[in-house]
Amino acid sequence: MLLQLDKNNSQVLTLIGTLKGQQGLYDEALEHLSRSLKLNPRQAFALNSQGNVLRLLNLPAKALACYDKAIALQPGFCEAYGNRGIALEDLGRFQEAIANYDRAIALKPDNAEAYCRRGHALEELQRPLEALDSYCKAIAVRPDFSDAYQYRLILLRNLDRHDEALQDYERLMRFDPGRPYLPGEYLAQKMDLCLWDGFHRDCERLRNMVETGAKAATPFSFLKIPGSPAAQLRCARTYAVHKYPPAEKPLWRGERYRHDRIRVGYFSSDFCDHATAYLMAELFERHDRSQFEVFGFSFGRPAEDEMRARLSQSFEHFLDIYRLSDPSAAQRAKDLEIDIAIDLKGFTRDARPRLFALRPAPIQVNYLGFPATMGAPYIDYIVADHTLIPPHQTGAYAEKIVFLPHTYQPNDTRRRIAEAPLSRRDAGLPENGFVFCCFNNSFKITPDLFDIWMGLLRQIEGSVLWLLATHPSACRNLRREAQARGVSSDRLIFAPKLALADHLARCRLADLSLDTFHCNAHTTASDALWAGVPVLTCPGQTFASRVAASLVKAVGLPELIAGSPEDYESVALRLARNGEALRALRERLARNRLTHPLFDIALFTRHLEAAYLAMSERHKRGEAPDHIDVASLV
């Protein structure tokens, strides 16, 4: 109404432009703000608002120029200093960003937002304890500041201070229970600590919320609980639409590339001493360079370990894009004309799905890192096998499915097993007695499974359960749960984390590896099989709950796939009581390890490359993505 009365009122134009920006109507916002500034260029508030819109449009350098002008006009403009800090962060200039947050705090000592952003910048500079202090100061001046709690609890988790993180989750549940994805993240944190009070009730509540379309859980937290592929698809779609919708103007817009070789780009934050690298290193090295030009796009923090050095040499082109924004990184991939972009992270920690939402490549693939559908229209394929995704479940995946002939998982046959002799005593195990083991992360252990494990210990005299020491509280809670089930807590033995070669060597001391139900062992299962330890599994409905079945089948031991929890317990008891049967199984595994597909990386590479060729040929013919059964191609 005011604008209709006076079309040349710069204050009205600024107000409308600011509101349009807050509503996400960025083009209209810039139009009004530009008109206002033409009428009166000396408006610090309008320049600040214009900078905010430009920053949200991923134009941080232009935004920075607006903030500079605003501050020149109004040197005490606290908000502009804070926004200038954010733009500097977007440009990777974190030390300068901190200086701007400090200036904003000096102008307004109770500036909780500036303290919070300062903490984020300090984290980027790998100064976590200073970042933690900054988040604490933000909360001190505003005790109900949800964003500060969110940042702080994530940092506490990364610092392995899980008990403190749980307290922050509980605070958020009290004063901001409607915060998106909080119920699922809270349950996941409790699972990390093996706190199972109300577990089944909480899982059911979470499933019901997801079914209604509520923003109740991130896809990664949701795949940890008992569920179905259809429910995971619903969760992923809700999350993708909310957090990572497809770009209105995708970078790739139908161009046809004419390359002599298919350009394959692998994107990950884990090109370092990490489980994904342990599996994939030899695959990268073995790619047929006559057909494929292979790129590695690393968006993880720079690392200086042995695996990083190996991987940087395994790609023809290794690009560190850690400091690039998502738009800049996606543009880099587009400029390089990547034909097939492989997302090795999905929705896991340190993932960057927004990069793929910008559609830098004509073919985009979800592979290995995230064992579920991403529910996003810009992800064309998911790599799997017929064990992971049975025919009746294909409709529960947003992607078209690539079925590899044996298993979806590659394995590096150069994984070294330490040769130094190791005894059970060295590992803190009893010299005699049956050793069940499970080196999965603690969140994968659930009360229904633990009931079975404790039943095994009660029935097999002198047996022990060997677990990974993840967090002291998780260990304490598992010991308490054992005692509640009539098992002495000293029959749970916790193994500290070791370098991979040493860990593989100690795995051999176990008699039988027991898989978890709802989220299986993945790399951990391959580690055990590579070390010669049989893995007993019981597949569920979901991708994540069927991985170990895929692996043991590919190594020729299908009898280790139980048909039910009762069968799982029965097989474990039989193997624990029948030493001859277990020896025969281990001997067969030792033979199969060198002859069966699971550890035949040359065969695996040919199969995966056949899938890439099939994707490329469909694209060249102008055909939409469709399911690909590689067995029919080779």
MIBA-255494 format. One record per residue: residue in three letters; x, y, z of N, C-alpha, C in turn. Coordinates in steps of 0.02 Angstrom, whole numbers, plus 50000, padded with zeros to 5 digits. Layout:
BEGIN
ALAXYZXYZXYZ;...
// end
This chain:
BEGIN
MET500424994050000500005000050000500445006350000;LEU500965006350044501405012150047501765013249980;LEU501955007649949502315008149886501875011049831;GLN501225009349833500755012049784500685019549793;LEU500725021949856500655029049868501275032949848;ASP501865029849859502485033349844502995028449817;LYS503035027849751503485023149719504215025249725;ASN504335031249748505015033649755505235034249828;ASN504895030649871505055030749942505595025449955;SER506215027649965506765022849972506685018550035;GLN506415021450088506345017650150505845011950140;VAL505295013350104504795008150091505105002750046;LEU505465004849995505795000049950506274995649989;THR506654998550035507124994650075506754989650119;LEU506214991850150505824987450194505544981550154;ILE505264983050096504974977650055505524972950031;GLY506084975750008506634971549986506904967050040;THR506954969750101507194965750157506714959950172;LEU506064961550172505554956350185505554951050130;LYS505624953150068505644948450012506244943650020;GLY506814946450042507404942350053507284937150108;GLN506954939250162506804934650216506324929150195;GLN505914930650145505434925750118505744921150065;GLY506374922350048506704918349997506564920549926;LEU506254926349917506114929049850506684933649830;TYR507244930549814507874934349808507894939149749;ASP507634937149692507644941549634507224947849647;GLU506634946849676506204952649692506544956949745;ALA506864953649793507204957449846507744961949817;LEU508144959249773508684963249743508404968949700;GLU507864967649666507554972949625507354978849668;HIS507004977549725506784982949768507374986449802;LEU507854982649824508424985649858508854989749810;SER508924987449749509304991249699508954997849684;ARG508294997649677507925003849665508005008749723;SER507975006049783508045010249842508725013549845;LEU509245009749830509925012449834510075017249777;LYS509735016649721509805021649668509525028349691;LEU508975027849728508665033949754509095037149810;ASN509385032749851509785035249907510345030249921;PRO510935031349892511495026649900511775026249970;ARG511615030950013511915031250080511465027950133;GLN511225022150117510795018450164511175012250189;ALA511435012650248511815006950274511365000850282;PHE510755001850306510304996150316510144992650250;ALA510014996550197509864993650132510464989850105;LEU511064992550114511664989050090511764982550129;ASN511624982550193511674976450233511174971250208;SER510564973350195510054968750170510244966050101;GLN510514970450059510734968249992511294963049999;GLY511754964250045512284959450057512024952650080;ASN511504952850123511214946550146510914942550089;VAL510564945850044510264942449987510804939549942;LEU511314943449928511854941049885512214935049917;ARG512284935249982512604929550016512184923250010;LEU511524924150018511074918350011511054915749940;LEU511234919949892511284917849822511974915149806;ASN512374913849859513044911049851513504915749812;LEU513454922149826513894927149796514244930949853;PRO514674927449890514954930449951515404936549937;ALA515764936449881516204942149866515804948549855;LYS515254947949818514824953849807514484955949872;ALA514294950949913513994952449978514494956350022;LEU515114954250020515624957450061515704964850042;ALA515664966249978515714973249956515144977349984;CYS514544974449987513974978150016514074979550090;TYR514314974550127514434975550198514974980950210;ASP515484980950168516014985950174515724993050166;LYS515284993850118514975000450107514535002350166;ALA514164997450192513724998750249514125001050309;ILE514684997550322515104999250380515445006050370;ALA515635007550308515935014150294515455019750310;LEU514805018550296514295023550310514125023850384;GLN514155017950417513945017650487514445013250525;PRO515015015950548515555012050577515355007850638;GLY514825009550672514605005750730514045000850714;PHE513984998750649513434994450627513594987150647;CYS513384985250706513544978650734513324972950688;GLU512714973250664512444967750624512854966850559;ALA513074972350530513464971850468514124968450481;TYR514444969650538515064966150554514944958550560;GLY514394956650592514244949550598514124946350530;ASN513734949850487513604947150421514234947050378;ARG514664952050388515304952050351515714945950371;GLY515684944050435516044938050457515794931850422;ILE515134931250413514854925450379515084925150307;ALA515074930950273515304931150203516044929150198;LEU516444931350246517154929450247517224921950258;GLU516804919050300516814911750309516654908250243;ASP516154910850208515974907850143516554908050094;LEU516984912950103517574913650060518184909950087;GLY518084906450144518634902750173519134906950211;ARG518954913150227519404917850262519204918150336;PHE519354912650371519074911650438519404916250490;GLN520044917550485520364921850533520084928850529;GLU519974931350468519664937850460518944937850485;ALA518604932350475517914931850500517894932650576;ILE518364929350610518384929850683518494937050705;ALA518924940650670519034947650687518394951650682;ASN517984950150632517344953750625516854951850679;TYR516844945450699516404943450754516624946850819;ASP517284947250828517534950650888517314958050889;ARG517324961150830517114968150826516364968750842;ALA515964964050816515244964050831515114963150905;ILE515514958850937515434957651009515654963751049;ALA516174967051027516394973151061515854978451059;LEU515494978851003514954983750996514334981751036;LYS514244975051044513654972551079513864966351118;PRO514074967151181514354961551219513894955551229;ASP513244956551223512774950951231512564948151163;ASN513004948651114512854946551045512944938951039;ALA512434935151055512474927851054512614925150985;GLU512304928250933512414925950865513144926450845;ALA513474932050863514174932950845514614927850882;TYR514474926550945514854921450982514774914550947;CYS514164913050926514034906550895514404905950829;ARG514364911050787514714910850722515464910750734;ARG515694914250784516414914250800516634907050815;GLY516224903450853516384896450868516444892250805;HIS515994893350758516004889650695516654890950657;ALA516854897350654517474899050618518074895950653;LEU518074895850719518634892850755518664885350742;GLU518094882150736518094875050717518424873950649;GLU518264878350602518554877650536519314878450537;LEU519564882250586520284883050594520574877650638;GLN520164872550654520364866850695520624869150764;ARG520234873550794520364875850863519744874250905;PRO519624867750915518984865550944518844868051015;LEU519354868351057519224870451126519054877851130;GLU519364881951088519174888951085518464889651057;ALA518294885451008517614885450980517114883651034;LEU517274878651073516824876551127516704882251176;ASP517234885851193517164891551238516714896851208;SER516764897951143516344902951111515604900951112;TYR515464894551100514774892151104514504892951175;CYS514924891451224514714892051294514544899351310;LYS514924904051283514774911151295514124913151261;ALA513994910351202513354911851168512774909551211;ILE512834903651240512304900851282512244904651348;ALA512804907051373512794910851436512394917251428;VAL512454920651371512074926851362511364925651337;ARG511254919551307510574917851287510454910451302;PRO510204908851361510154901751383509684897551340;ASP509254900551300508804896651259509004896851185;PHE509634898151170509874899051101509974892051070;SER509474889651034509474882851008510064881550961;ASP510204886350917510744885250868511414884250903;ALA511524887950957512154887250993512204880351025;TYR511654877951054511664871151081511804866051026;GLN511504867150968511594862450912512324862150891;TYR512624868050882513344868250864513764864950919;ARG513594866550982514014864051036513964856551043;LEU513374853851036513314846651046513654842750989;ILE513644845550928513994842250873514744842250886;LEU515004847950911515714848250927515884843450984;LEU515454843151035515574838551090515594831351066;ARG515164829651019515174822850991515824821650955;ASN516044826550916516664825750879517274825150925;LEU517204827950985517744827451035517674821251079;ASP517184816851061517034810751100516804812351170;ARG516514818151180516234819951245515474818851241;HIS515304812451233514604810751217514124811951275;ASP514354811151336513914812451393513694819751394;GLU514164824151382513994831251381513534832951321;ALA513674829751265513244830751207512524828651222;LEU512464822951256511794820551274511434825651318;GLN511774828851363511454833851405511194839651363;ASP511564841651312511324846951268510714844651228;TYR510714838451206510124835751172509514836151219;GLU509624834251281509064834251328508814841351342;ARG509264846151343509054853051351508634855251291;LEU508864853551232508484855451172507794852051172;MET507774845851193507134842251195506644845751243;ARG506904849051294506474852451342506214859051314;PHE506654863351287506414869951268506334871051193;ASP506524866251152506414866951079506244860151049;PRO505724856751076505584849851053505374849450980;GLY505144854950951504934854950881505504856250833;ARG506114856750858506684858050814506744852350763;PRO506824853950699506844848650648507384843550662;TYR507194837250656507634831350659507894829950729;LEU507674833650779507934832750846507764825950876;PRO507144823350870507004816750901507454811250876;GLY507584811150811508024805850784508744806650806;GLU508984812850808509674813950829509764812350904;TYR509254814050943509284812451015509304804951026;LEU508874801250990508874793950996509544791150973;ALA509824793750919510474791350894511024792450946;GLN510994798250981511494799551032511424794551090;LYS510814793051109510714787951161510974781151139;MET510884779651076511124773251050511884773051050;ASP512214778651036512944778851040513194776851109;LEU512804778751160513004777351230512684771051257;CYS512314767351214511974761151235511504762451294;LEU511134767951289510614769651337509954767451307;TRP509664762151332509104758951298508434759951334;ASP508404764151383507754765251416507264768051365;GLY506694764651358506184766851311506374765951238;PHE506864761651223507114761051154506574759151104;HIS506204753851118505694751651070505134756751063;ARG504944759851118504434765151116504674771051073;ASP505294773051084505564778751046505634777150971;CYS505824771050955505874769050885505184769250852;GLU504694766650886504014766650858503754773750849;ARG503884777950897503674785050892504014788350833;LEU504644787050824505024790150769504754787650702;ARG504624781250696504354778650634503684781750618;ASN503264782550668502604785650657502664792850635;MET503124796550665503234803550645503474804050573;VAL503944799750555504194799750486503644798050438;GLU503224793350455502684791350411502204797050396;THR502114801650443501674807350432502014812950393;GLY502654812050377503014817250341503354822350386;ALA503354821150451503674825850498504424825750489;LYS504734831450504505464831950502505734829350569;ALA505704822750576505844819750641506544816750646;ALA506834814850590507484811450591507854812750526;THR508504813550531508904813650470508934806550443;PRO509044805750378509074798950351509614794750383;PHE510184797750402510724793750432510524791350502;SER510204795550542509984793150608509424788050602;PHE508994788850551508424784450544508624777450522;LEU509154776850482509344770150459509634765850515;LYS509784768950572510084765250628509574761150667;ILE508934762850660508414759450700508054754250657;PRO507714749450688507324744550649506824748250605;GLY506794746250541506344749750496506274746050430;SER506004749550381505884746650315506164751350262;PRO506324748750203506554753150149506044758450130;ALA505394756850134504884761750117504894767650166;ALA504974766150230505004771450281505644775650272;GLN506194772350254506814776050243506744780650182;LEU506394778350132506274782650073505874788750093;ARG505344787850134504944793450156505364798450195;CYS505784795850240506224800150280506704804050235;ALA507014800650188507514803850145507194809150101;ARG506594807850075506264812750032506084819050072;THR505824818150132505664823850174506284828150187;TYR506824824750203507454828150219507744831650157;ALA507754828150101508044831050040507654837150016;VAL507004836750019506584842449998506704848450043;HIS506774847150108506854852550157507554855550155;LYS508064851250156508754853550165509134854350099;TYR509004849950051509414849949990508974849049928;PRO508524853849916508104853249856508524854149793;PRO508284851449737508664852349675508704859649655;ALA509264861549626509374868549607508874870649554;GLU508624876849560508164879449509508524879949442;LYS509164881549444509554882049382510144877249388;PRO510044870949370510584866049375511174867949330;LEU511764866049352512364867649314512384863849248;TRP512234857449251512204853549188511504854049160;ARG511464856349098510814857649067510734854049001;GLY510974847948998510854843848939511424843848889;GLU511984846948905512544846848858512784839648847;ARG513014838348786513304831848769514064832548764;TYR514414828648805515144828948803515394823648754;ARG515954825248724516264820548677516984819348700;HIS517034814748748517684813148776517934806448748;ASP518584805848741518864799348721518774794148775;ARG518774796448837518674791948894518114794748939;ILE517764790348973517244792549020517574795649081;ARG517364801649098517654805149155517234803549217;VAL517544799849262517204797749324517504801649382;GLY517074804949421517304808749479517044805649543;TYR517484804049588517304801549654517354807349704;PHE516814808449742516784814049789516724811349860;SER517174813549905517154811049973517554815650019;SER517394815150084517804818450135518274813350167;ASP518284807150141518624801650175519214798950135;PHE519534803050095520134800850060520734801450107;CYS520734797150158521234797250211521174790650248;ASP521434790350308521414784250349520704783150373;HIS520294780150331519574779450345519314772950313;ALA518764770350340518494764050316518354764050241;THR518074769450214517934769750143518574768950102;ALA519104772250124519734771650088520014764650092;TYR519934761250150520184754450158519864749850105;LEU519234751150089518884746950041519064748749969;MET519124755149954519124757349884519814758849853;ALA520324758949893520974761249867521194757449805;GLU521154750949807521394747049750520934747649690;LEU520294748749702519834750049646520064756149607;PHE520214761549641520444767549607521064766149566;GLU521514762149594522144760649560522044756249499;ARG521534752049501521434747049448520984749449390;HIS520684755249396520254757449341520624757349275;ASP520274755149224520554754549156520644761549128;ARG521254763849126521374770749103521284771549028;SER521204766148991521064766848920520334768748908;GLN519904767348959519184768948952518944774349000;PHE519314775249055519074779749108519614784649128;GLU519414790949134519844796149162519574797449232;VAL519974796149284519714795749352519944801749393;PHE519454805049424519554811049465519364809549537;GLY519754812049583519574811849654519454818849679;PHE518854820249704518684826749732518644826049808;SER519134828849842519174828049915518904834249950;PHE518364833449988518104839150026518164838050102;GLY518614833550122518764832750193519334837150214;ARG519424837950279519984841850304520634838750278;PRO521114842850259521754840150234522064835350284;ALA522304829650259522614824650302523314823050277;GLU523724820650323524414818850304524564811850329;ASP524164806950308524294800150329524484795950267;GLU524654789750281524904785350227524374784050174;MET523754783150196523224781850148523094787950104;ARG523114793850132523024799850092523554800250037;ALA524174798750055524704798950006524584793849951;ARG524354787949970524214782749920523644784849873;LEU523114787449903522534789249862522684795049815;SER523064799749838523214805549795523594803349732;GLN523934797549736524274794849678523844790149637;SER523294787749666522884782749631522414785749580;PHE522264792249587521854795749538522294799249487;GLU522044799649426522394803749377522384811149397;HIS521834813149427521754820049448521474819949519;PHE521844822849566521624823149636521534830449654;LEU520914832449670520754839449682520524840449754;ASP520854844849789520644846649857520154852349852;ILE519514850849866518984855949862518714857749931;TYR519094856149983518854857250051518654864450064;ARG519054869150039518924876250053518444879350003;LEU518234875549953517764878349904517044877649930;SER516644882749918515924882349934515614877049889;ASP515014874849907514664869849865514584872349793;PRO514344878549783514274880849713514944881049676;SER515474883149710516124883449677516384876449662;ALA516294871849709516524864949698516134861649641;ALA515474862749641515054859949588515244862949520;GLN515384869349519515584872549456516254869749432;ARG516694868249479517334865349460517224858649424;ALA516784854549452516634848049421516304849049353;LYS515854853949349515524855349285516034857649233;ASP516494862049253517004864549206517444858949181;LEU517564853849223517964848149203517574843049162;GLU516924844449153516484840149113516484832949138;ILE516384832149204516324825449232515704822149204;ASP515784816049179515214812349150514804808849204;ILE515154805749252514824801949305515114804249372;ALA514684807149414514904809549480514664804549533;ILE515134801949572514984796849622515004799949691;ASP514444800149725514404802749794514544797049842;LEU515124797249875515314792049922515104793549994;LYS514714798850004514524800850071513774800850084;GLY513364802350034512644802450045512444807550097;PHE512124805150151511904809550205512284807950270;THR512894805350264513284803850324513664809950347;ARG514044809250400514424814750429514904817750377;ASP514934824250375515364828050329515164827350256;ALA514554825050243514314824550174514174831550147;ARG514144832150080513974838550049513464837349992;PRO512864835250012512354833849960512154839849919;ARG512244845949947512054851849909512464852349844;LEU513064849849847513494849849788513154846049731;PHE512844840349748512514836349697511824839149679;ALA511514842749726510874845949710510964851149656;LEU511564853749648511704858649595511794855349527;ARG511794848649526511844844549465512444846449421;PRO513054845149446513644846649406513774841649350;ALA513464835749353513614830549304512964827549277;PRO512984824949216512384821949187512164815549221;ILE512634811849250512474805649285512754806149356;GLN512324805049406512534805649476512324799449515;VAL512784796849556512714790149585512834790349660;ASN512404786949697512464785849769512814779149778;TYR513414779349810513784773049815514184772649881;LEU514114767049913514534764349967514464767850034;GLY514534774450038514554777750103513894777850140;PHE513344778350102512684779050133512254773150111;PRO512134768250155511794762050136511034762650138;ALA510774767250097510044768250093509914772950034;THR509284773750018509104778549966509214785649990;MET509404790049944509454797149962508804800849948;GLY508344797749914507684800749903507694807249865;ALA508224808449826508314814849792508284813949716;PRO507934818349681507854817449609508494818449569;TYR509004821449599509624822649563510134816949572;ILE509954811749608510364805749613510044800349570;ASP510394798349517510104794049466510134786649483;TYR510684784549513510794777349526511044776149597;ILE510914770149622511234767649682511544760949664;VAL512164759849686512514753649671512364748649727;ALA512124742749708511924737649756512054730749727;ASP511714725749753511714719049725511044715849743;HIS510934709749719510274706649728510144704449799;THR510664703649840510554702149910510334708349948;LEU510644713949933510484720149968509784722649953;ILE509594722149889508934724649869508574719149830;PRO508154715249863507764710149828507284713349778;PRO507074709549728506644712349675506024716049700;HIS505704713449753505084716549776505194723249812;GLN505824725149822505954731349858506214737049813;THR506264735949749506564741049706506164747549707;GLY505514747149718505104753149719505214757549780;ALA505584754949829505714758849890506354762949885;TYR506624763549825507224767449813507084772649760;ALA507274778949774507154784249725507614783549665;GLU508204780449676508684779449623508514773249582;LYS508774772949521508784766649485509354762549513;ILE509284756049511509744751749547510224748249499;VAL510864748649516511384744849481511504738549523;PHE511344732849494511444726449528512114723549505;LEU512614723649550513244720349534513154712849545;PRO513544708649510513414701449510513504697949577;HIS513974699949618514114696249679513984700549742;THR514334705849748514244710449804514394717449782;TYR514104722249816514204729249798514864731949824;GLN515184728249870515744731149908516414729149877;PRO516834734049861517524732549841517954731049901;ASN518534727949890518994726749945519704727449921;ASP520104730649962520804731749947521204725649969;THR521474721949922521864715949939522564717549964;ARG522724724049965523374726149992523314727850067;ARG522724726750096522664727850168523134723150205;ARG523604726050240524124722050273523884719750342;ILE524054713550359523934710850425524604710450461;ALA524644713550519525284713650555525524706550568;GLU526174705550563526464698850568526734697350638;ALA526794702350680527054701150747526594696350784;PRO526884691150817526454686350852526064689750908;LEU525434687650915524984690650964524604685050999;SER524604685151064524244679951102523604682951130;ARG523174678451152522554680751184522714684751247;ARG523224682651282523414686451342523604693551324;ASP523964694351268524164701051246523554705451234;ALA523014702451212522404706251196521924706651255;GLY522124703951313521684704251371521134699051370;LEU521224693751330520724688451324520934682451365;PRO520454678251386520624672151421520974667151374;GLU521464663451400521824658751359521364653351331;ASN520884651251373520394646151353519694649251353;GLY519244645851323518564648351319518414651251250;PHE517784651051232517574653251166517534660851164;VAL517804663851111517804671151105517334673251049;PHE516754675851068516314679251021516564686451014;CYS516534689250954516744696250947516254700150905;CYS516254706650915515894711350872516244718150880;PHE516564720250826516924726650828516524732250794;ASN515874731450791515454736750763515404742650811;ASN515214748450784515104754250826514544752850875;SER514574756150932514114754650987513384756050969;PHE513244760950924512554762450909512204756650874;LYS512594752050845512294746350809512064740850857;ILE512274741150919512064736050968511394738150998;THR510894733950991510224735551014510004730451066;PRO509504732151108509334727651164509094720751142;ASP508734720351085508494713751063509084709251046;LEU509594712051013510194708250997510584706551060;PHE510644711351105511044710151166510734704651208;ASP510074703951206509744698451241510024691751216;ILE510094691151150510344684851121511074683851140;TRP511474689051135512174688451153512264686151225;MET511884689051270511954687051340511704679851351;GLY511204677851312510984670851314511534666151293;LEU511914668151242512484663951220513004663351276;LEU513164668851309513664668551362513424664251420;ARG512774664551435512514660451490512554652951473;GLN512464651451409512444644351388513134641451372;ILE513614645651354514284643151337514754645051394;GLU514894640151437515304641351496515994643851476;GLY516224649051510516894651651498516964656151437;SER516424657151401516444661351341516464668751361;VAL516714672851314516724680051325516484683451261;LEU516284689751270516084693951213516594699651207;TRP516914700051150517454704851138517184710451095;LEU517164716451122516854722151089517354727851080;LEU517174732451036517594738251025517464743351080;ALA518004746051109517934751351159517814757951123;THR517194760151120517034766251085517054772251131;HIS516684771851186516644777451234516574774451304;PRO516904777251354516864774351421516144773451446;SER515714778151432515024777451455514664771651421;ALA514794770851356514494765251320514724758651350;CYS515374758151367515634752051398515304750851465;ARG515244756051505514934755351571514204753151563;ASN513854756151517513144754451508513054747351484;LEU513494744951441513444738051418513604733151475;ARG514084734851516514224730551574513614730251620;ARG513294735951630512694736151673512134731951642;GLU512044732451576511524728551543511674721051547;ALA512314719251544512494712151551512294709551620;GLN512464713351671512294711251739511544710651748;ALA511164715251717510434714951722510164708551689;ARG510554705551645510344699451611510674693251641;GLY510964694051700511244688351735511924686151711;VAL512304690751681512974689151656513474693751690;SER514004690751716514514694751749514824699651699;SER514904705951721515144711151676515854709851652;ASP516244705751689516934704551667516974699851607;ARG516404697251586516394693051526516324697351462;LEU516254703851471516294708551415516994711451416;ILE517354710651362518044713151357518064718251301;PHE518344724051316518334729551268519034730651238;ALA519044730751172519664731451134519774738751116;PRO520354741651132520494748551112520594748951036;LYS520504754851009520614755850938521354755350922;LEU521494751950865522184750950843522254752850770;ALA522864753550747522984754250675522724748150640;LEU522524748850577522164743550541522554737050540;ALA523194737150523523584730950519523594727250585;ASP523654730950640523664727850707522964725250725;HIS522454729050705521774726750720521624720350683;LEU521814719850620521694713850581522044707850613;ALA522644708950638523014703550670522654701050732;ARG522394705650773522064703350835521394700150820;CYS521074702050763520434698950746520494691350745;ARG521074688850724521184681650717521124677850783;LEU521164681450839521114678350904520394676450922;ALA519904679250886519204677650899519004671250865;ASP518494667950892518234661850862517684663350811;LEU517234667850829516654669250786516454676550793;SER516354679850737516114686850738515354686850734;LEU515044690350780514314690950783514104697650753;ASP513704697450702513484703650669512914706750708;THR512814713250699512244716750726511654716350677;PHE511054717550702510454716250662510254721950616;HIS510094727650644509734732850606510194737150564;CYS510814737750585511334740850544511944736350550;ASN512084732750497512604727550498513304730250504;ALA513764725550513514474726850500514564727750425;HIS514944732750405515084733850334515834732650323;THR516234737850329516964736850326517184732050380;THR516864732450438517054728150494516964720750477;ALA516444719150439516344712250418516884710050369;SER517054714350322517594712750275518254711750312;ASP518374715950362518984715250402519024708350434;ALA518474706250465518464699750498518584694050448;LEU518234694350392518304689050341519004689050312;TRP519284694950300519974695450274520474692450323;ALA520324693150389520764690450441520634683050453;GLY520104680350421519964673150428519464671350482;VAL519064676250505518574674950558517874674650527;PRO517514669150535516824668650508516374674050540;VAL515904676550499515434681750522514724678950517;LEU514384678550573513694676250575513234682250572;THR512754682150525512314687850516511584685650509;CYS511134690250520510424689050512510124694950476;PRO510014694550411509794700450372509084702550390;GLY508984709150387508324712050396508034714150329;GLN507634719450330507304721750269507724727050231;THR508104730950267508424736750238509114735150210;PHE509344739650166510014739150137510534738350192;ALA510524742750242511034742750295511024736350336;SER510444732950337510384726850377510514720550336;ARG510734721350273510844715550229511564715350201;VAL511974720150222512644720650194513064714450211;ALA513074712350273513484706650292513264700350256;ALA512614699650243512374693850205512674693950135;SER512704699850105513014700450039513744698250041;LEU514094700150093514814698750097514944691350109;VAL514594688250157514734681150171514514676750113;LYS514004678850077513804675050018514344675549964;ALA514644681449957515154682549906515814679049923;VAL515894676949985516494673150003516334665750010;GLY515724663849989515544656849985515354653550050;LEU515064657250097514854654450161514124656150176;PRO513664654150133512964656050142512654653150205;GLU512944647850233512654644950294512724649550354;LEU513124654950346513184659950400512654665350396;ILE512174664550351511614669150346511014665950381;ALA510854668450441510304665550479509634668150453;GLY509124663950457508474665850432508044669550482;SER508244669650545507854672950598508314673950658;PRO508104678150705508504678950766508594672250803;GLU508084668150802508134661650835508644657150800;ASP508644657350734509134653550695509834656150707;TYR509904662650712510554665950727510834663250792;GLU510424662950843510654660450908510824653050903;SER510414649250866510534642050860511194640550824;VAL511334644150770511964643050733512564644950777;ALA512514650650813513054652750856513194647450909;LEU512664644650939512754639450990513074633150960;ARG512844631250901513124625250869513864626050855;LEU514064631750828514774632850812515194633350876;ALA514914636250929515284636750992515374630051025;ARG514914625451013514944618851046515284613651003;ASN515364614950939515634609950893516284612550863;GLY516834611150896517474613750874517664611450805;GLU517474605250787517644602650721517284606450666;ALA516634607950678516244611750628516534618750619;LEU516734621850674517024628550668517694628350632;ARG518114623350647518754622850612518654621950537;ALA518184617650520518044616550449517814622950414;LEU517414626850450517174633150422517754638050412;ARG518184638450461518754642950456519244640850400;GLU519324634350392519764631950339519464633550270;ARG518804632850265518494634550201518544641950187;LEU518454646150239518544653250230519254654850207;ALA519754651550236520444652750217520554651250143;ARG520234645850118520294644250047519914649250004;ASN519294650550023518854654849983519104662049979;ARG519444664150031519684671050034520084672949972;LEU520434668149943520864669449885520544667349819;THR519954664349821519664661649760518964664349744;HIS518614667249795517924669349785517874676849771;PRO517314679149746517254686049722517364691549773;LEU517244690249838517274695649886517944699349884;PHE518474695549878519134698749878519474698449810;ASP519084697549757519344697749689519244704749662;ILE519694709249677519604716249660519654717349585;ALA520044713249549520084713949476519404712549445;LEU519074707149467518414705449441517914710849460;PHE517944713149522517484718349545517554724649502;THR518154726649489518274732749450517964732149381;ARG518044726249349517734725249283516984725949286;HIS516684723249339515954723549345515714730749356;LEU516064734449400515854741349412515954745549349;GLU516494744349313516604748049251516084746349199;ALA515854740149198515304738349152514674742349169;ALA514564743449233513984747549254514064754649230;TYR514664757549238514784764349215514694764949140;LEU514934759949103514854760049030514114759749011;ALA513724755649047513014755149032512654761649048;MET512814764949103512524771449118512674776349063;SER513304776449042513524781148990513184779948924;GLU513114773648905512794772048841512064774048841;ARG511714772948896511014775148901510984782748892;HIS511424786148926511424793448921511564795748850;LYS512044792648817512214794548748511624793448701;ARG511224788248715510634786848673510044791348690;GLY510124795648739509584800048760509064796548802;GLU509224790848832508754787048873508824788948947;ALA508274788848981508274790249053508614784549090;PRO508874785949150509164780549191508654774949203;ASP508904768849205508494763049219508914757949257;HIS508574752949287508934747849323509434744349277;ILE510014742649305510544739349267510754733049304;ASP510684727349271510914720949299511564719249264;VAL512114720149299512774719549267512914712349246;ALA512614707449280512724700449261512524699149188;SER512034702949164511814702049095512274705449044;LEU512754709249069513204713049024513884709849018;VAL514074705449064514764702849065514764695349052;
// end
